[in-house]
Amino acid sequence: MTPHEISVIADLVRRRSGVMVDTDKTYVIETRLAPVARREGFTTIGELIHDLQHRRDEKLVWAAVEAMSSIETQFFRDRIPFDQMRDDILPVLAQVRRTTARVWSLGCSTGQEPYSLAMLADEECGRFPGLKLEIVGGDLSERCLEKAHSGLYTQFEVQRGLPSRLLVKYFDKVDDAWVLAPRIRQMVSLSRLNVLTDVKGQGPFDVIFCRNVLSAFDESTRRSVLERIAGALAEDGYLVLGADETANRAPPAFRPVAARRGLYMRDPAFSVAA
């Protein structure tokens, strides 16, 4: 790829999704765009980028943006947030919500995060028999959401983070793949979501998982997205971020929960902009 082609795709992705492409990682860019080029009938990535510039086909534009905006995921990734959900959040929700609580997984990719939450809720239902979780997953990529809807995962995917006990309990073997039990899939609703444009006006949610999403944005975009998320969160709701992410630079929207890495609550002083 030429420097000009890299600049074109980086600018397109930033404007449409907010994601900052590392222009020094040419191999990563090529690896993500090559399948799009092949699928759309282009001989080279250069032809794809030329078409993006001059034909302005929105379907093609979003195919490229989605490919460059995809997020790495796995079942129960970085176990700590799920332990916090089980030990710290669910007991509070059972006490203050009693019947129904809403959970939003932003940037849910191919579904492992919201389905992990659904399995966790099913595992803990005996402790909180009156509490039902409404779990919603949203992602920019339609292709990722298609896979999430199918509930079909490879051996490699189920081996990453998923305890063998849960694999046996919640999945069935189908040829060389594993399919998630329908009752777990039915606990999760999935829809296409662009965090730059589609968060405002949503909610309220009692818990929002937004892990490993903010790190792809520049500082200004992170602050804007966090303020929108705060507006979608219940006044006493929880925000769960990635291990290396922080909401400290978006005051006064959130306050950290003491001794709980990546866990925040809506600050009572925060008022949602009209």
Stockholm file with secondary structure:
# STOCKHOLM 1.0

chainA/1-274         MTPHEISVIADLVRRRSGVMVDTDKTYVIETRLAPVARREGFTTIGELIHDLQHRRDEKLVWAAVEAMSSIETQFFRDRIPFDQMRDDILPVLAQVRRTTARVWSLGCSTGQEPYSLAMLADEECGRFPGLKLEIVGGDLSERCLEKAHSGLYTQFEVQRGLPSRLLVKYFDKVDDAWVLAPRIRQMVSLSRLNVLTDVKGQGPFDVIFCRNVLSAFDESTRRSVLERIAGALAEDGYLVLGADETANRAPPAFRPVAARRGLYMRDPAFSVAA
#=GR chainA/1-274 SS CCHHHHHHHHHHHHHHHCCCCCTTCHHHHHHHHHHHHHHTTCSSHHHHHHHHHHTCCHHHHHHHHHHHHCCCCCTTCSSHHHHHIIIIIHHHHHHHTTTEEEEEEETCTTTHHHHHHHHHHHHTTTTSTTCEEEEEEEESCHHHHHHHHHTEEEHHHHHTTCCHHHHHHHEEEETTEEEECHHHHTTEEEEECCTTTSSTTCCCEEEEEECSSGGGSCHHHHHHHHHHHHHHEEEEEEEEECTTCCCTTSTTSEEECTTCTTEEEECTTCCCCC
#=GC SS_cons         CCHHHHHHHHHHHHHHHCCCCCTTCHHHHHHHHHHHHHHTTCSSHHHHHHHHHHTCCHHHHHHHHHHHHCCCCCTTCSSHHHHHIIIIIHHHHHHHTTTEEEEEEETCTTTHHHHHHHHHHHHTTTTSTTCEEEEEEEESCHHHHHHHHHTEEEHHHHHTTCCHHHHHHHEEEETTEEEECHHHHTTEEEEECCTTTSSTTCCCEEEEEECSSGGGSCHHHHHHHHHHHHHHEEEEEEEEECTTCCCTTSTTSEEECTTCTTEEEECTTCCCCC
//
